[in-house]
Amino acid sequence: MRWLVLALLCSCAPAQIDDSKLVDLTYDFDSKTLFWPTAKPFQWKKDAWGMSPGGYWYTMASFSASEHQGTHIDAPIHFAQDGATTEAIPLKQLVSPAVVVDITAQSAANRDYRLTPADLRAWEKANGRIPDGAALLVRAGWGRFWGDRKAYFGSDKAGDASGLHFPGVSKEAAEWLVKERRIDAIGIDTASIDYGPSRDFIAHRVLAAKGIYNLENVANLDKLPATGATLIALPMKIKGGTGGPVRIVAILR
């Protein structure tokens, strides 16, 4: 699937993509964007807005943001000393076949649930082997809480990340993915691939050490099938960045 998308994008003739096959997996960046408790919020302000002295309409605004808020990418350097920075992630790694592993039932029963190797093996039993170069997306059903800080994070204490509760990826699942499969990326519809109570961010560390980047606060995973979509995740190209805002779209088959 990846080669087909790249071929369409690089074709000399304009490629026609059915709009109904496009799914936006990105939340808006605005005053309501959720951010890590110890980070600064997204800020946007109008610098010029209205009719110019020359008599024509003109607008300009500025923004500031943490690299790790809203729908964003974690470059490997975020948790691996020699890992790739945001601009150094190969473009081919940002276009991937998407597989969606659904843990909504487990997460509804346990806010601190972590994806396990058993979940991954069960997914493969139903859908086939996770393909090389895939972006593995974990659906915990957390998108229903977006916009509600307390429900989404499990705590709404400003500046305090000690009481967070949301699902993530276990150390064992991360190790299974790097040892048994060859994925390019992992994403989740929560604030972090490590579950809320984590203090060592071990899933980040295991995956980053192998050059696997993360996508966090991914929107609309309920609109994707388990297989058959192509993911395109294009971050702001911040030189030396540890991450950054990312526009993620999926193309359905």
Residue pairs with C-beta under 8 A, 6 or more apart in sequence:
1 97
1 230
1 253
2 92
2 95
2 96
2 97
2 133
2 230
4 230
5 95
5 230
5 232
5 251
6 92
6 95
8 15
8 17
9 15
17 251
21 251
21 252
21 253
22 249
22 250
22 251
22 252
23 220
23 223
23 224
23 229
23 249
23 250
23 251
23 252
24 219
24 220
24 248
24 249
25 71
25 218
25 219
25 220
25 221
25 224
25 231
25 248
25 249
25 250
26 71
26 218
26 219
26 246
26 247
26 248
26 249
27 33
27 70
27 71
27 146
27 217
27 219
28 70
29 42
29 44
29 63
29 65
29 70
29 245
30 42
30 44
31 41
31 42
31 44
32 147
33 41
33 42
33 69
33 70
34 69
34 70
34 146
34 147
34 149
34 152
34 153
34 191
34 217
35 41
35 42
35 66
35 68
35 69
35 70
36 66
36 68
36 69
36 161
36 191
37 153
37 155
37 157
37 158
37 159
37 160
37 161
37 164
38 159
38 160
38 161
39 66
39 68
39 69
40 64
40 65
40 66
41 69
42 63
42 64
42 65
42 66
42 69
42 70
43 63
43 64
43 65
44 61
44 62
44 63
45 61
45 62
45 63
46 59
46 60
46 61
47 60
47 61
47 62
48 58
48 59
48 60
49 59
49 60
49 61
50 57
50 58
50 59
51 57
51 58
52 58
65 245
67 86
67 238
67 241
67 242
67 243
67 244
67 245
68 74
68 78
68 216
68 242
68 243
69 217
70 217
70 245
71 215
71 216
71 217
71 218
71 219
71 245
71 246
71 247
71 248
72 215
72 216
72 217
72 235
72 243
72 244
72 245
72 246
73 86
73 89
73 213
73 214
73 215
73 233
73 235
73 243
73 244
73 246
74 193
74 204
74 208
74 213
74 214
74 215
74 216
74 242
74 243
75 83
75 84
75 85
75 86
75 88
75 89
75 213
75 241
75 242
75 243
75 244
76 83
76 84
76 89
76 208
76 209
76 211
76 212
76 213
77 83
77 84
77 85
77 208
77 242
78 204
78 208
78 214
78 242
78 243
79 201
79 204
79 205
79 208
79 209
80 205
80 208
80 209
80 211
83 208
83 209
83 211
84 211
84 213
85 238
85 239
85 240
85 241
85 242
86 235
86 236
86 237
86 238
86 239
86 240
86 241
86 242
86 243
86 244
87 237
87 238
87 239
87 240
87 241
89 213
89 235
93 133
93 184
93 185
93 213
94 185
94 232
94 233
94 234
94 235
95 230
95 231
95 232
96 133
96 134
96 135
96 184
96 185
96 230
96 231
96 233
97 131
97 133
97 134
97 135
97 227
97 229
97 230
97 231
98 134
98 135
98 137
98 224
98 227
98 229
98 230
98 231
98 250
99 123
99 127
99 130
99 131
99 134
99 135
99 136
99 137
99 226
99 227
100 137
100 138
100 139
100 221
100 224
100 225
100 226
100 227
100 229
101 115
101 119
101 120
101 123
101 136
101 137
101 138
101 139
101 226
102 139
102 226
103 113
103 115
103 119
103 138
103 139
103 140
103 167
104 139
104 140
104 141
106 113
106 119
106 167
107 113
107 140
107 141
107 142
107 167
108 141
110 167
111 154
111 165
111 166
111 167
111 196
112 165
112 166
112 167
112 195
112 196
112 197
113 140
113 167
113 195
114 167
114 168
114 169
114 170
114 173
114 195
115 138
115 167
115 168
115 169
115 170
115 173
116 170
116 172
116 173
117 170
117 172
117 173
117 176
119 173
120 130
120 173
120 176
120 177
123 130
123 226
124 130
126 226
127 226
127 227
128 227
129 181
130 136
130 181
130 183
132 181
132 182
132 183
133 182
133 183
133 184
134 181
134 183
134 184
134 185
135 183
135 184
135 185
135 186
135 187
135 215
135 231
135 233
136 177
136 183
136 185
136 186
136 187
137 186
137 187
137 188
137 189
137 215
137 218
137 221
137 224
137 231
138 167
138 169
138 186
138 187
138 188
138 189
138 193
139 188
139 189
139 221
139 222
139 224
140 166
140 167
140 188
140 189
140 190
141 189
141 222
142 152
142 166
142 167
142 188
142 189
142 190
143 189
143 219
143 220
143 221
143 222
145 151
145 152
146 152
146 217
146 219
149 156
150 156
152 166
152 190
152 191
153 164
153 165
153 166
153 191
153 196
154 163
154 164
154 165
154 166
154 196
155 163
155 164
155 165
157 163
164 191
164 196
164 197
165 195
165 196
165 197
166 190
166 191
166 192
166 195
166 196
167 188
167 190
167 195
167 196
168 188
168 190
168 192
168 193
168 194
168 195
168 196
168 198
168 203
169 186
169 188
169 193
169 194
169 195
169 203
170 195
170 203
171 202
171 203
171 206
173 203
174 202
174 203
174 206
174 207
175 206
177 183
177 186
177 207
177 212
178 206
178 207
178 209
178 210
178 212
183 212
184 212
184 213
185 212
185 213
185 214
185 215
185 231
185 233
186 193
186 207
186 212
186 214
186 215
187 193
187 214
187 215
187 216
187 218
187 231
187 233
187 248
188 214
188 215
188 216
188 218
189 217
189 218
189 219
189 221
190 196
190 216
190 217
191 216
191 217
192 198
192 201
192 204
192 216
193 203
193 204
193 207
193 214
193 216
194 201
194 202
194 203
194 204
204 214
207 214
208 214
215 233
215 246
215 248
218 248
219 248
223 250
224 250
224 252
225 252
228 252
228 253
229 250
229 251
229 252
229 253
230 250
230 251
230 253
231 248
231 249
231 250
232 248
232 249
232 250
232 251
233 246
233 247
233 248
234 246
234 247
234 248
235 241
235 243
235 244
235 245
235 246
236 244
236 245
236 246
237 244
238 244
